[in-house]
Amino acid sequence: MSQALIISFHYKRLTKSESDSGHVQSFRRAIYPAKDILAGTVISEKDLITLRPCTGIGAEHYYDILNKKITVDIKKLIPFN
């Protein structure tokens, strides 16, 4: 596989700048709630935002969590885990 982002496989190779710097987590993005989400809500695109640093669920899983039902209340901008 090349170093290109392959969205269909949810795979991204470590880039040279990421490996050289040792800041893999700070360079990559994670999925965060864009607003407070109540339990029982089905997640839609308007509920999510991707931000740095990568804490919690990585942005490569964005489409995996769309249309999933939230079981507990989640606060805005607190990383999913």
Order of alpha helices (4+ residues) and beta strands (2+ residues): alpha-alpha-beta-beta-alpha
